[in-house]
Amino acid sequence: MTTHVTETGAAPSVIAVKHFQEMLAFETDCWDVHQSLKSANPDFIVVDVRGADAFAKGHVKGALNIPHRDMTATRMAEYPKDKVFVVYCAGPHCNGANKAALRLARLGLPVKMMIGGVTGWIDEGFTLTPS
């Protein structure tokens, strides 16, 4: 008997490895960001891509506020080209982080999206810092 889960078979392991490895090249999660921010010198820059009002109400401590529309070549030239940008927005219902990641990638900058955004951050039990 098959279920809704197994009616479409699982991918062969060699394909699954490639798929999940590629996912990790594009995404990170709230827990990994939180733990890594404890480092004395994080090797990434966290960017909150929401508007200024939302950012002021609460954001990941240490995050920059750069809405995706403001991610121009001139603006992003202020930052080291070898640092990975980790972008986030409100949560899984928001595509602002996707738009920001696309803009940064088009500018030739390394980028990952923090899956879950603010919603995921709060779900993990982490606090936001108001401005």
N, CA, C and O atoms as a GROMACS GRO file, in nm:
protein
  524
    1MET      N    1   0.084  -0.118   0.000
    1MET     CA    2   0.000   0.000   0.000
    1MET      C    3   0.089   0.125   0.000
    1MET      O    4   0.181   0.136   0.081
    2THR      N    5   0.062   0.216  -0.090
    2THR     CA    6   0.136   0.342  -0.091
    2THR      C    7   0.053   0.451  -0.025
    2THR      O    8  -0.070   0.445  -0.020
    3THR      N    9   0.122   0.550   0.024
    3THR     CA   10   0.058   0.666   0.086
    3THR      C   11   0.086   0.789   0.000
    3THR      O   12   0.156   0.780  -0.101
    4HIS      N   13   0.032   0.900   0.041
    4HIS     CA   14   0.060   1.025  -0.030
    4HIS      C   15   0.210   1.055  -0.028
    4HIS      O   16   0.263   1.117  -0.120
    5VAL      N   17   0.277   1.012   0.077
    5VAL     CA   18   0.421   1.035   0.089
    5VAL      C   19   0.498   0.952  -0.012
    5VAL      O   20   0.592   1.002  -0.074
    6THR      N   21   0.460   0.828  -0.028
    6THR     CA   22   0.541   0.738  -0.111
    6THR      C   23   0.487   0.714  -0.251
    6THR      O   24   0.548   0.641  -0.329
    7GLU      N   25   0.373   0.774  -0.286
    7GLU     CA   26   0.320   0.751  -0.420
    7GLU      C   27   0.416   0.801  -0.528
    7GLU      O   28   0.420   0.747  -0.638
    8THR      N   29   0.493   0.905  -0.495
    8THR     CA   30   0.606   0.946  -0.579
    8THR      C   31   0.730   0.901  -0.505
    8THR      O   32   0.754   0.942  -0.391
    9GLY      N   33   0.807   0.817  -0.567
    9GLY     CA   34   0.923   0.761  -0.500
    9GLY      C   35   1.028   0.864  -0.465
    9GLY      O   36   1.034   0.972  -0.525
   10ALA      N   37   1.111   0.830  -0.368
   10ALA     CA   38   1.223   0.917  -0.328
   10ALA      C   39   1.329   0.914  -0.437
   10ALA      O   40   1.344   0.815  -0.509
   11ALA      N   41   1.401   1.022  -0.449
   11ALA     CA   42   1.509   1.032  -0.547
   11ALA      C   43   1.622   0.936  -0.510
   11ALA      O   44   1.643   0.907  -0.392
   12PRO      N   45   1.693   0.888  -0.609
   12PRO     CA   46   1.811   0.807  -0.580
   12PRO      C   47   1.910   0.890  -0.496
   12PRO      O   48   1.916   1.012  -0.510
   13SER      N   49   1.985   0.824  -0.412
   13SER     CA   50   2.074   0.893  -0.320
   13SER      C   51   2.170   0.990  -0.389
   13SER      O   52   2.192   1.100  -0.339
   14VAL      N   53   2.225   0.952  -0.502
   14VAL     CA   54   2.320   1.039  -0.570
   14VAL      C   55   2.254   1.170  -0.613
   14VAL      O   56   2.318   1.275  -0.610
   15ILE      N   57   2.129   1.166  -0.652
   15ILE     CA   58   2.055   1.286  -0.689
   15ILE      C   59   2.016   1.365  -0.564
   15ILE      O   60   2.021   1.488  -0.564
   16ALA      N   61   1.978   1.295  -0.458
   16ALA     CA   62   1.941   1.361  -0.333
   16ALA      C   63   2.060   1.436  -0.274
   16ALA      O   64   2.044   1.547  -0.224
   17VAL      N   65   2.178   1.377  -0.279
   17VAL     CA   66   2.298   1.443  -0.226
   17VAL      C   67   2.320   1.574  -0.301
   17VAL      O   68   2.341   1.678  -0.238
   18LYS      N   69   2.314   1.570  -0.431
   18LYS     CA   70   2.335   1.690  -0.513
   18LYS      C   71   2.230   1.797  -0.478
   18LYS      O   72   2.264   1.914  -0.459
   19HIS      N   73   2.106   1.757  -0.471
   19HIS     CA   74   1.997   1.850  -0.442
   19HIS      C   75   2.014   1.918  -0.306
   19HIS      O   76   2.009   2.041  -0.297
   20PHE      N   77   2.035   1.839  -0.202
   20PHE     CA   78   2.043   1.897  -0.068
   20PHE      C   79   2.172   1.976  -0.047
   20PHE      O   80   2.173   2.074   0.028
   21GLN      N   81   2.278   1.935  -0.112
   21GLN     CA   82   2.402   2.012  -0.106
   21GLN      C   83   2.382   2.149  -0.172
   21GLN      O   84   2.430   2.251  -0.122
   22GLU      N   85   2.312   2.149  -0.284
   22GLU     CA   86   2.284   2.276  -0.352
   22GLU      C   87   2.193   2.365  -0.268
   22GLU      O   88   2.211   2.487  -0.265
   23MET      N   89   2.096   2.307  -0.200
   23MET     CA   90   2.008   2.386  -0.113
   23MET      C   91   2.089   2.459  -0.007
   23MET      O   92   2.064   2.576   0.022
   24LEU      N   93   2.186   2.388   0.052
   24LEU     CA   94   2.267   2.449   0.158
   24LEU      C   95   2.359   2.558   0.104
   24LEU      O   96   2.405   2.642   0.181
   25ALA      N   97   2.387   2.557  -0.024
   25ALA     CA   98   2.466   2.664  -0.085
   25ALA      C   99   2.384   2.792  -0.099
   25ALA      O  100   2.441   2.901  -0.109
   26PHE      N  101   2.253   2.779  -0.099
   26PHE     CA  102   2.164   2.894  -0.117
   26PHE      C  103   2.099   2.941   0.013
   26PHE      O  104   2.058   3.057   0.024
   27GLU      N  105   2.090   2.852   0.111
   27GLU     CA  106   2.014   2.882   0.232
   27GLU      C  107   2.094   2.850   0.358
   27GLU      O  108   2.182   2.764   0.360
   28THR      N  109   2.061   2.923   0.463
   28THR     CA  110   2.106   2.892   0.597
   28THR      C  111   1.983   2.906   0.686
   28THR      O  112   1.880   2.955   0.642
   29ASP      N  113   1.994   2.863   0.810
   29ASP     CA  114   1.876   2.875   0.896
   29ASP      C  115   1.905   2.966   1.015
   29ASP      O  116   2.019   3.005   1.039
   30CYS      N  117   1.801   2.997   1.088
   30CYS     CA  118   1.810   3.091   1.199
   30CYS      C  119   1.906   3.042   1.306
   30CYS      O  120   1.984   3.120   1.361
   31TRP      N  121   1.902   2.913   1.338
   31TRP     CA  122   1.989   2.860   1.442
   31TRP      C  123   2.135   2.875   1.403
   31TRP      O  124   2.217   2.916   1.485
   32ASP      N  125   2.170   2.842   1.279
   32ASP     CA  126   2.308   2.854   1.234
   32ASP      C  127   2.355   3.000   1.236
   32ASP      O  128   2.468   3.028   1.275
   33VAL      N  129   2.269   3.092   1.196
   33VAL     CA  130   2.304   3.233   1.200
   33VAL      C  131   2.324   3.278   1.345
   33VAL      O  132   2.424   3.343   1.376
   34HIS      N  133   2.231   3.242   1.431
   34HIS     CA  134   2.240   3.280   1.573
   34HIS      C  135   2.369   3.229   1.635
   34HIS      O  136   2.440   3.304   1.702
   35GLN      N  137   2.400   3.103   1.614
   35GLN     CA  138   2.522   3.044   1.671
   35GLN      C  139   2.646   3.110   1.612
   35GLN      O  140   2.741   3.139   1.685
   36SER      N  141   2.645   3.135   1.483
   36SER     CA  142   2.762   3.191   1.416
   36SER      C  143   2.786   3.337   1.453
   36SER      O  144   2.900   3.384   1.450
   37LEU      N  145   2.680   3.409   1.489
   37LEU     CA  146   2.696   3.548   1.532
   37LEU      C  147   2.767   3.558   1.666
   37LEU      O  148   2.812   3.667   1.705
   38LYS      N  149   2.779   3.449   1.738
   38LYS     CA  150   2.852   3.448   1.865
   38LYS      C  151   3.002   3.452   1.842
   38LYS      O  152   3.079   3.478   1.935
   39SER      N  153   3.044   3.426   1.720
   39SER     CA  154   3.186   3.430   1.684
   39SER      C  155   3.240   3.571   1.701
   39SER      O  156   3.168   3.669   1.683
   40ALA      N  157   3.367   3.582   1.735
   40ALA     CA  158   3.431   3.712   1.751
   40ALA      C  159   3.435   3.790   1.620
   40ALA      O  160   3.429   3.913   1.620
   41ASN      N  161   3.445   3.718   1.509
   41ASN     CA  162   3.454   3.784   1.379
   41ASN      C  163   3.375   3.703   1.276
   41ASN      O  164   3.434   3.626   1.200
   42PRO      N  165   3.242   3.720   1.273
   42PRO     CA  166   3.162   3.642   1.177
   42PRO      C  167   3.210   3.665   1.034
   42PRO      O  168   3.249   3.775   0.997
   43ASP      N  169   3.205   3.559   0.954
   43ASP     CA  170   3.250   3.566   0.815
   43ASP      C  171   3.135   3.598   0.719
   43ASP      O  172   3.139   3.562   0.602
   44PHE      N  173   3.033   3.665   0.771
   44PHE     CA  174   2.916   3.700   0.690
   44PHE      C  175   2.857   3.830   0.743
   44PHE      O  176   2.887   3.872   0.855
   45ILE      N  177   2.773   3.891   0.662
   45ILE     CA  178   2.703   4.014   0.697
   45ILE      C  179   2.553   3.985   0.692
   45ILE      O  180   2.502   3.941   0.589
   46VAL      N  181   2.484   4.010   0.802
   46VAL     CA  182   2.340   3.987   0.807
   46VAL      C  183   2.268   4.112   0.760
   46VAL      O  184   2.297   4.223   0.806
   47VAL      N  185   2.173   4.094   0.668
   47VAL     CA  186   2.099   4.208   0.613
   47VAL      C  187   1.949   4.184   0.624
   47VAL      O  188   1.895   4.087   0.570
   48ASP      N  189   1.884   4.272   0.695
   48ASP     CA  190   1.738   4.274   0.706
   48ASP      C  191   1.687   4.356   0.589
   48ASP      O  192   1.720   4.474   0.577
   49VAL      N  193   1.608   4.296   0.502
   49VAL     CA  194   1.566   4.364   0.379
   49VAL      C  195   1.427   4.427   0.391
   49VAL      O  196   1.373   4.477   0.292
   50ARG      N  197   1.371   4.426   0.511
   50ARG     CA  198   1.240   4.489   0.531
   50ARG      C  199   1.255   4.640   0.534
   50ARG      O  200   1.367   4.692   0.536
   51GLY      N  201   1.144   4.710   0.536
   51GLY     CA  202   1.146   4.854   0.544
   51GLY      C  203   1.197   4.904   0.679
   51GLY      O  204   1.208   4.828   0.775
   52ALA      N  205   1.228   5.033   0.683
   52ALA     CA  206   1.287   5.093   0.803
   52ALA      C  207   1.197   5.081   0.926
   52ALA      O  208   1.247   5.060   1.036
   53ASP      N  209   1.066   5.094   0.910
   53ASP     CA  210   0.975   5.086   1.024
   53ASP      C  211   0.976   4.946   1.085
   53ASP      O  212   0.984   4.932   1.207
   54ALA      N  213   0.969   4.845   1.001
   54ALA     CA  214   0.972   4.706   1.052
   54ALA      C  215   1.107   4.678   1.119
   54ALA      O  216   1.112   4.615   1.224
   55PHE      N  217   1.215   4.724   1.057
   55PHE     CA  218   1.348   4.705   1.114
   55PHE      C  219   1.358   4.769   1.252
   55PHE      O  220   1.412   4.709   1.344
   56ALA      N  221   1.305   4.891   1.266
   56ALA     CA  222   1.311   4.964   1.392
   56ALA      C  223   1.236   4.892   1.504
   56ALA      O  224   1.276   4.898   1.620
   57LYS      N  225   1.128   4.824   1.468
   57LYS     CA  226   1.049   4.752   1.568
   57LYS      C  227   1.124   4.631   1.623
   57LYS      O  228   1.103   4.592   1.738
   58GLY      N  229   1.211   4.572   1.543
   58GLY     CA  230   1.290   4.458   1.590
   58GLY      C  231   1.358   4.387   1.477
   58GLY      O  232   1.298   4.360   1.373
   59HIS      N  233   1.487   4.356   1.496
   59HIS     CA  234   1.568   4.290   1.394
   59HIS      C  235   1.674   4.202   1.462
   59HIS      O  236   1.693   4.209   1.583
   60VAL      N  237   1.740   4.122   1.384
   60VAL     CA  238   1.850   4.040   1.434
   60VAL      C  239   1.960   4.136   1.477
   60VAL      O  240   1.999   4.225   1.402
   61LYS      N  241   2.010   4.117   1.598
   61LYS     CA  242   2.115   4.203   1.650
   61LYS      C  243   2.236   4.201   1.556
   61LYS      O  244   2.286   4.094   1.520
   62GLY      N  245   2.280   4.320   1.518
   62GLY     CA  246   2.395   4.332   1.428
   62GLY      C  247   2.359   4.338   1.281
   62GLY      O  248   2.446   4.361   1.197
   63ALA      N  249   2.232   4.318   1.250
   63ALA     CA  250   2.190   4.321   1.109
   63ALA      C  251   2.192   4.464   1.056
   63ALA      O  252   2.165   4.560   1.128
   64LEU      N  253   2.225   4.475   0.928
   64LEU     CA  254   2.212   4.600   0.856
   64LEU      C  255   2.071   4.606   0.799
   64LEU      O  256   2.010   4.502   0.775
   65ASN      N  257   2.020   4.725   0.777
   65ASN     CA  258   1.890   4.738   0.712
   65ASN      C  259   1.911   4.794   0.572
   65ASN      O  260   1.937   4.913   0.555
   66ILE      N  261   1.899   4.706   0.473
   66ILE     CA  262   1.911   4.747   0.334
   66ILE      C  263   1.797   4.682   0.257
   66ILE      O  264   1.809   4.567   0.214
   67PRO      N  265   1.686   4.753   0.237
   67PRO     CA  266   1.577   4.696   0.156
   67PRO      C  267   1.629   4.659   0.018
   67PRO      O  268   1.719   4.724  -0.036
   68HIS      N  269   1.572   4.555  -0.040
   68HIS     CA  270   1.624   4.504  -0.167
   68HIS      C  271   1.628   4.610  -0.275
   68HIS      O  272   1.716   4.606  -0.361
   69ARG      N  273   1.535   4.703  -0.274
   69ARG     CA  274   1.533   4.809  -0.376
   69ARG      C  275   1.654   4.902  -0.367
   69ARG      O  276   1.690   4.969  -0.464
   70ASP      N  277   1.717   4.905  -0.250
   70ASP     CA  278   1.833   4.992  -0.228
   70ASP      C  279   1.966   4.921  -0.254
   70ASP      O  280   2.072   4.980  -0.235
   71MET      N  281   1.961   4.797  -0.296
   71MET     CA  282   2.083   4.719  -0.319
   71MET      C  283   2.138   4.748  -0.459
   71MET      O  284   2.123   4.668  -0.551
   72THR      N  285   2.201   4.862  -0.471
   72THR     CA  286   2.261   4.902  -0.597
   72THR      C  287   2.410   4.870  -0.594
   72THR      O  288   2.467   4.844  -0.488
   73ALA      N  289   2.472   4.872  -0.710
   73ALA     CA  290   2.616   4.847  -0.718
   73ALA      C  291   2.692   4.949  -0.633
   73ALA      O  292   2.786   4.913  -0.563
   74THR      N  293   2.650   5.075  -0.639
   74THR     CA  294   2.717   5.180  -0.561
   74THR      C  295   2.705   5.154  -0.412
   74THR      O  296   2.803   5.160  -0.338
   75ARG      N  297   2.583   5.124  -0.368
   75ARG     CA  298   2.560   5.100  -0.224
   75ARG      C  299   2.634   4.977  -0.176
   75ARG      O  300   2.694   4.980  -0.068
   76MET      N  301   2.632   4.872  -0.251
   76MET     CA  302   2.692   4.746  -0.206
   76MET      C  303   2.845   4.747  -0.218
   76MET      O  304   2.912   4.662  -0.160
   77ALA      N  305   2.900   4.844  -0.293
   77ALA     CA  306   3.046   4.857  -0.304
   77ALA      C  307   3.109   4.897  -0.171
   77ALA      O  308   3.231   4.888  -0.155
   78GLU      N  309   3.028   4.940  -0.075
   78GLU     CA  310   3.077   4.976   0.058
   78GLU      C  311   3.123   4.855   0.138
   78GLU      O  312   3.194   4.870   0.237
   79TYR      N  313   3.084   4.737   0.096
   79TYR     CA  314   3.109   4.616   0.175
   79TYR      C  315   3.212   4.526   0.107
   79TYR      O  316   3.227   4.528  -0.015
   80PRO      N  317   3.283   4.447   0.188
   80PRO     CA  318   3.383   4.357   0.128
   80PRO      C  319   3.317   4.258   0.032
   80PRO      O  320   3.211   4.203   0.061
   81LYS      N  321   3.382   4.236  -0.081
   81LYS     CA  322   3.326   4.146  -0.182
   81LYS      C  323   3.340   3.999  -0.145
   81LYS      O  324   3.274   3.914  -0.205
   82ASP      N  325   3.424   3.967  -0.046
   82ASP     CA  326   3.445   3.827  -0.011
   82ASP      C  327   3.359   3.781   0.106
   82ASP      O  328   3.359   3.662   0.140
   83LYS      N  329   3.285   3.872   0.168
   83LYS     CA  330   3.196   3.833   0.277
   83LYS      C  331   3.064   3.785   0.220
   83LYS      O  332   3.011   3.842   0.125
   84VAL      N  333   3.011   3.679   0.279
   84VAL     CA  334   2.880   3.627   0.240
   84VAL      C  335   2.773   3.716   0.303
   84VAL      O  336   2.780   3.747   0.422
   85PHE      N  337   2.676   3.755   0.224
   85PHE     CA  338   2.561   3.828   0.275
   85PHE      C  339   2.453   3.727   0.310
   85PHE      O  340   2.421   3.640   0.229
   86VAL      N  341   2.397   3.740   0.430
   86VAL     CA  342   2.284   3.656   0.471
   86VAL      C  343   2.163   3.749   0.480
   86VAL      O  344   2.159   3.838   0.566
   87VAL      N  345   2.067   3.728   0.393
   87VAL     CA  346   1.951   3.815   0.386
   87VAL      C  347   1.828   3.749   0.447
   87VAL      O  348   1.811   3.627   0.440
   88TYR      N  349   1.744   3.832   0.508
   88TYR     CA  350   1.617   3.781   0.560
   88TYR      C  351   1.511   3.889   0.551
   88TYR      O  352   1.541   4.008   0.542
   89CYS      N  353   1.385   3.844   0.555
   89CYS     CA  354   1.272   3.937   0.559
   89CYS      C  355   1.176   3.890   0.668
   89CYS      O  356   1.220   3.830   0.766
   90ALA      N  357   1.049   3.917   0.653
   90ALA     CA  358   0.952   3.889   0.758
   90ALA      C  359   0.937   3.741   0.788
   90ALA      O  360   0.927   3.701   0.904
   91GLY      N  361   0.934   3.659   0.685
   91GLY     CA  362   0.914   3.517   0.707
   91GLY      C  363   0.884   3.444   0.579
   91GLY      O  364   0.902   3.499   0.470
   92PRO      N  365   0.838   3.321   0.591
   92PRO     CA  366   0.816   3.239   0.472
   92PRO      C  367   0.706   3.292   0.379
   92PRO      O  368   0.696   3.250   0.264
   93HIS      N  369   0.625   3.385   0.429
   93HIS     CA  370   0.519   3.443   0.348
   93HIS      C  371   0.566   3.566   0.270
   93HIS      O  372   0.488   3.630   0.201
   94CYS      N  373   0.694   3.598   0.282
   94CYS     CA  374   0.750   3.719   0.222
   94CYS      C  375   0.860   3.680   0.123
   94CYS      O  376   0.942   3.593   0.153
   95ASN      N  377   0.863   3.743   0.007
   95ASN     CA  378   0.968   3.710  -0.090
   95ASN      C  379   1.075   3.819  -0.101
   95ASN      O  380   1.155   3.818  -0.194
   96GLY      N  381   1.077   3.910  -0.006
   96GLY     CA  382   1.178   4.016  -0.006
   96GLY      C  383   1.319   3.962   0.001
   96GLY      O  384   1.409   4.016  -0.064
   97ALA      N  385   1.341   3.857   0.080
   97ALA     CA  386   1.475   3.799   0.089
   97ALA      C  387   1.516   3.734  -0.044
   97ALA      O  388   1.632   3.740  -0.083
   98ASN      N  389   1.419   3.674  -0.112
   98ASN     CA  390   1.449   3.616  -0.244
   98ASN      C  391   1.490   3.725  -0.342
   98ASN      O  392   1.587   3.709  -0.416
   99LYS      N  393   1.417   3.836  -0.341
   99LYS     CA  394   1.448   3.948  -0.430
   99LYS      C  395   1.586   4.006  -0.397
   99LYS      O  396   1.662   4.040  -0.487
  100ALA      N  397   1.616   4.018  -0.268
  100ALA     CA  398   1.746   4.069  -0.226
  100ALA      C  399   1.858   3.975  -0.267
  100ALA      O  400   1.962   4.019  -0.316
  101ALA      N  401   1.838   3.846  -0.248
  101ALA     CA  402   1.940   3.748  -0.286
  101ALA      C  403   1.966   3.754  -0.436
  101ALA      O  404   2.081   3.746  -0.480
  102LEU      N  405   1.861   3.768  -0.513
  102LEU     CA  406   1.877   3.779  -0.658
  102LEU      C  407   1.956   3.905  -0.695
  102LEU      O  408   2.045   3.899  -0.779
  103ARG      N  409   1.923   4.017  -0.633
  103ARG     CA  410   1.995   4.141  -0.661
  103ARG      C  411   2.143   4.128  -0.627
  103ARG      O  412   2.230   4.168  -0.706
  104LEU      N  413   2.173   4.072  -0.510
  104LEU     CA  414   2.312   4.058  -0.470
  104LEU      C  415   2.387   3.963  -0.563
  104LEU      O  416   2.501   3.990  -0.601
  105ALA      N  417   2.323   3.853  -0.599
  105ALA     CA  418   2.386   3.758  -0.691
  105ALA      C  419   2.414   3.825  -0.826
  105ALA      O  420   2.520   3.803  -0.885
  106ARG      N  421   2.321   3.905  -0.874
  106ARG     CA  422   2.341   3.977  -1.000
  106ARG      C  423   2.456   4.077  -0.991
  106ARG      O  424   2.519   4.110  -1.092
  107LEU      N  425   2.484   4.125  -0.870
  107LEU     CA  426   2.596   4.216  -0.848
  107LEU      C  427   2.728   4.139  -0.828
  107LEU      O  428   2.833   4.200  -0.807
  108GLY      N  429   2.720   4.007  -0.835
  108GLY     CA  430   2.839   3.924  -0.820
  108GLY      C  431   2.882   3.901  -0.676
  108GLY      O  432   2.996   3.865  -0.650
  109LEU      N  433   2.789   3.921  -0.581
  109LEU     CA  434   2.821   3.905  -0.440
  109LEU      C  435   2.771   3.771  -0.388
  109LEU      O  436   2.665   3.724  -0.429
  110PRO      N  437   2.847   3.709  -0.299
  110PRO     CA  438   2.804   3.582  -0.241
  110PRO      C  439   2.689   3.604  -0.144
  110PRO      O  440   2.694   3.695  -0.061
  111VAL      N  441   2.586   3.522  -0.155
  111VAL     CA  442   2.466   3.545  -0.074
  111VAL      C  443   2.398   3.414  -0.039
  111VAL      O  444   2.399   3.318  -0.116
  112LYS      N  445   2.341   3.413   0.081
  112LYS     CA  446   2.253   3.305   0.126
  112LYS      C  447   2.130   3.370   0.187
  112LYS      O  448   2.135   3.483   0.236
  113MET      N  449   2.020   3.298   0.183
  113MET     CA  450   1.897   3.345   0.244
  113MET      C  451   1.876   3.272   0.376
  113MET      O  452   1.892   3.150   0.383
  114MET      N  453   1.839   3.347   0.480
  114MET     CA  454   1.808   3.286   0.609
  114MET      C  455   1.662   3.243   0.604
  114MET      O  456   1.571   3.326   0.613
  115ILE      N  457   1.641   3.112   0.591
  115ILE     CA  458   1.504   3.061   0.579
  115ILE      C  459   1.427   3.087   0.709
  115ILE      O  460   1.481   3.074   0.819
  116GLY      N  461   1.303   3.122   0.693
  116GLY     CA  462   1.218   3.150   0.809
  116GLY      C  463   1.208   3.296   0.842
  116GLY      O  464   1.107   3.341   0.896
  117GLY      N  465   1.314   3.373   0.810
  117GLY     CA  466   1.313   3.516   0.839
  117GLY      C  467   1.284   3.546   0.985
  117GLY      O  468   1.318   3.468   1.074
  118VAL      N  469   1.219   3.659   1.009
  118VAL     CA  470   1.186   3.701   1.145
  118VAL      C  471   1.096   3.598   1.213
  118VAL      O  472   1.113   3.568   1.331
  119THR      N  473   1.002   3.544   1.139
  119THR     CA  474   0.912   3.442   1.196
  119THR      C  475   0.991   3.322   1.246
  119THR      O  476   0.967   3.274   1.356
  120GLY      N  477   1.083   3.274   1.166
  120GLY     CA  478   1.168   3.161   1.206
  120GLY      C  479   1.255   3.195   1.324
  120GLY      O  480   1.273   3.113   1.414
  121TRP      N  481   1.310   3.316   1.326
  121TRP     CA  482   1.396   3.362   1.435
  121TRP      C  483   1.319   3.356   1.568
  121TRP      O  484   1.369   3.304   1.668
  122ILE      N  485   1.198   3.410   1.567
  122ILE     CA  486   1.115   3.409   1.688
  122ILE      C  487   1.074   3.266   1.724
  122ILE      O  488   1.075   3.230   1.841
  123ASP      N  489   1.038   3.185   1.623
  123ASP     CA  490   1.002   3.046   1.649
  123ASP      C  491   1.114   2.968   1.718
  123ASP      O  492   1.088   2.878   1.797
  124GLU      N  493   1.239   3.005   1.688
  124GLU     CA  494   1.354   2.939   1.751
  124GLU      C  495   1.374   2.987   1.895
  124GLU      O  496   1.456   2.931   1.968
  125GLY      N  497   1.300   3.089   1.936
  125GLY     CA  498   1.313   3.142   2.072
  125GLY      C  499   1.415   3.254   2.083
  125GLY      O  500   1.451   3.293   2.194
  126PHE      N  501   1.463   3.305   1.971
  126PHE     CA  502   1.560   3.414   1.972
  126PHE      C  503   1.488   3.548   1.979
  126PHE      O  504   1.374   3.560   1.933
  127THR      N  505   1.554   3.647   2.036
  127THR     CA  506   1.491   3.777   2.050
  127THR      C  507   1.535   3.871   1.938
  127THR      O  508   1.640   3.854   1.876
  128LEU      N  509   1.452   3.970   1.914
  128LEU     CA  510   1.483   4.076   1.818
  128LEU      C  511   1.528   4.199   1.896
  128LEU      O  512   1.488   4.220   2.010
  129THR      N  513   1.610   4.279   1.832
  129THR     CA  514   1.662   4.400   1.893
  129THR      C  515   1.593   4.520   1.829
  129THR      O  516   1.600   4.537   1.708
  130PRO      N  517   1.526   4.604   1.909
  130PRO     CA  518   1.467   4.725   1.852
  130PRO      C  519   1.574   4.831   1.828
  130PRO      O  520   1.679   4.830   1.892
  131SER      N  521   1.546   4.922   1.734
  131SER     CA  522   1.640   5.033   1.709
  131SER      C  523   1.614   5.146   1.804
  131SER      O  524   1.683   5.248   1.799
   0.00000   0.00000   0.00000
